[in-house]
């Protein structure tokens, strides 16, 4: 019997998406309507309501645990220079963050501002009335948001802006320098997907893997070429799927889809020193040392299709947003502006090995001082496009695509059938 249960693991994400429906009854509507009322049972989850005490406005800021040190430094720096506003930080565990924030926002329980993982998550929240539109405040503060580059588009929906870009990331190819030195091969710099696939197959042995590629985004190669899941033909998407079939099934140069289910941890696997290459984001500069790898690890540009310029990749950006039910949106905006649109805020991101969306020469130099692994220069020299399309239904399309291609990769049906299944589901999703 084929492993259809792998598909069931992916469908868990659909249940998470359903939680967002709770939010529409609370907060400002996506076009700036009136915020809803707080429900008492939600208030009990967080009884530290935002309030004014004398002349001090108290704000609640929420972050996920990976950014705790960074977030605390931002809060401390802002509070040190602010006379009338005090920000307090609440941290939520990484795995619980998205779901917990949806619950908190649906009840209006004292959230003023908070970290949002990316543009698709922000658009979901905004379109369900959970976020405060920032356009008037951006204009009043004479901000030029073009400094964020094209990632600024990720945080708009219905011609309104709901987040300030905080940090950004891009995908890179990582490699074990010690293994390549021992093999006498050139380092995998500026490869095509064909070259990467052939190289990985040639490196695979009984003891060593050629590479490891996560299944989080199954159209990575296509999106880096500018083709998204809304594209009619999906030509590059299909070519990239064929490469995945070689990695995971035919060549078995990479751990298979089945082997990467459950508690599989990408960076931990690579840190064991038994894999030549890995695809991962530049966040690995910040987090990978925690796994204490006993080898020299380096970054290189993401592989590309033959007709795409070397150094082209995709990435995403996080943002800071304001809850629609915040009692003090202007004060909250002043705080997120300090974090996301100031030299001091950018330096704090850089000092914590995070790439600030609001960049400057000083911040870049600080980042390079704190990140010394070879290949860091590709973070700044790469031509970075958006990892996900801007359609409001893109997350649902992505889930449908991953489900169908995963089912094909574990042998439930052919890759041709997987694409046909996805196209039917895409039509249904986009016709709503």
C-alpha angles and dihedrals in degrees: 000000000000120000100262088151088077088067090054090059091059094049089065086081089062090060089052090053091054089063089070090070089074090065100064092077093059135057137008117335118243091260093053101271127159120297119246129240127270118254115225097228092055091047089059088064090066116016095176095100121193107254146155118253111189108307095338120096111208118210131189117220122187128204138166121255097253089066098042097116093043093046093049091052091050091050093047093048093049094047091050092060098037123087100182106032131061119190121202122198127226119189125206124193114262097243093047099041104095096043094043092050091052090054093046092048093048090059099040090231103171101294112148104167136352149172117271120200098223150326098285092052090048093050091051091052093044095049090052093053099253099120137067117236110241103195098102092047092047090052094045090053093048092235122173103210092182085088086082092062122214093334086078087078090065092069100053130084131168087009093298131109120231105171144036113225110248107176135354137208142191137201120256140174113250124199141186103242093195093058092048091048091051091050093049091230128138116259114264098256121157097354128171118230088253091053092046092051094048092045093050091050092050092050097050116110135160089269103033136052121219092219147329123229122180122229095225092108115023096185097050095128092048096047090050086057090052097258116126134186090264090063111114100224102033090200097154091038089059092047090052090049089054089054090051089052089055093047097046104028120010102037095019087207089142133044107276128244089259092052091052097054126098116020096353110148114198101205093040089054093050091046090063087077097233098107127075098204142014135188111222141132129272088258084085088077086066102037108026096076088064088070090060098225113200095217140063110272125195140181129232135177118285112261115257140198115267094257094049123089116254112255093039115134142146133242146162139228134222122220143198114237137183122237115242089231095053110131091210110040094157092055091044089052091052089056097048090044089056090051098042106026109038138080091237093052092047091052091053090054091048093048087056093052093253120129107239116225088215096062133190136168091256092051092047091052091050090051091052091049090055097039110054103160113122113264098038089125090071090068088068102030097051122102100235123201130180115286094210132039121250098239110124089232095049097112090054090048090050092051092049092049094048091049095051097042092045090053089051092049093054090051104255090128140339125290089246089057090047091057093045090051091050094049090053091050091046091055091052093048095048094045095062 
